[in-house]
């Protein structure tokens, strides 16, 4: 072969070799730096999920490692652990993921007060107000459990106690916000001074206090629940931080409708996290200042690969629970007599005893529509059990308020029916039977997309219930800041005069 023909062959060989090298190098480069893009993957995920720009949070940390999902178990479990099998930290024992863990650690370091969308000061209340109610006893002068170690976190009581456990999840999330080994969104972060904070969080487990400590025991003249409320009100109203804005920038969780009953009037200027406004006068609780948070569902979330399609759900309408209720719940009794004999309707009494919760979960998962009817209060956990079961909720409760409704359109995955229409004979069944399979499937698909917004878990993850609650609170902050600035406008001017 001539020397002239060899030269092009060599040149072509070198060119191919260099090209392959550059291709491999670029692939490695992209793999290593994919987690450091200017817009985190969680943002893209939420944009697709919600079809809205409201969830754009450029400071939220990218979800790199899949944390074991914590959903509520049924009533047969006496207590839950906040972390299921698997570590909650960012590091991975898998050597192939060491670089990923290192990148997560680096990203975790930049989640500070300037990056988070909500800065939260949390009072260091004595354990008797929070984890002490769960039987936790720390070391001398220890206020909080070590939330970086799953074995150190007290479990929450099971059964129906779980549905109002919101205070527990929010407190855990704040405690973990300065833990480098915990992967969580950079949405809310705990700060050390109320002067740095957008809101001041009061870590009182008020629902647990009501559920477990309302009755007198032994020689008690006042229940533990009443005593704690009294002590809390006296403490808060004596704080300079409370006096500054009369508590308007304070956050109190009172999700059980009977929690904080004795001190609502005294602390009513604060921002409450509630289930609904059913047992509150409008001057104490209203949408202008307060947050509606979802119940924690008590049925087990149905895995995506086990979801039944339209044709595999033999029951048209499902309801199981207490039927004879007072106040606005009288409608349950009316609907019972209208629907009880229909062949494709399951409308019956039910409770949590025995296999009640498990039975309800299976029933919802095999039904096309699940009724959420007003009871003693406008809301109930049944709505969120239906969402977890991927059963299209039918809401018949004229006074209900819904979580995150400023950013979620419930009409995309729920049927809303006025009470006056629902009790007309034939109206409800004609409405639901008239919904075609493709219409139902569209709502069901949307339901699958939004179910994560109603899941409580630890550590929290982008777009879950804890994250959504913090975001809802952040949307209230602007009005708090307005009140703060209006109140101090002359004080600031006077300080300038005095300094001269």
Buried (B, 14 or more C-beta within 10 A) or exposed (E): EEEEEEEEEEEEEEEEEEEEEEEEEEEEEEEEEEBEEEEBBBBEBBBEBBEEEBBEBEBBBBBBBEBEBBBBBBBEBEBBBBBBEEBBBBBBEEEEBEEBBEBBBEBBEEBBBEBBBBBBBBBEBEBBBBBBBBEBEBEEEEBBBEBBEBEEBBBBBBBBBBBBBBBBBBBBBBBBBBBEBBBBBBBBBBBEEBEEBBBBBBBBBBBBBBBBBBEEEEEEEEBBBBBBBBBBBEBBBEBEBBEBBEBBBBBBBBBBBBBBBBBBEBBBBBBBBBBBBBBBEEEBBEEEBBBBBBBBBBBBBBEEEEBBEBEEBEBBBBBBBEBEBEEBBBBBEEBBEBBEEEEEBBBEEBEBEEEBBBBBBBBBBBBBBBBBBBBBBBBBBBBBBBBBBBBBBBBBBBEBBBBBEEBBEBEBBBBBBEBEEBBEEEBBBEBBEEBEEEEBEEBBEBBBBBBBBBBBBBBBBBBBBBBBBBBBBBBBBEEBEEBBEEEBEEEEEEEEEEEE
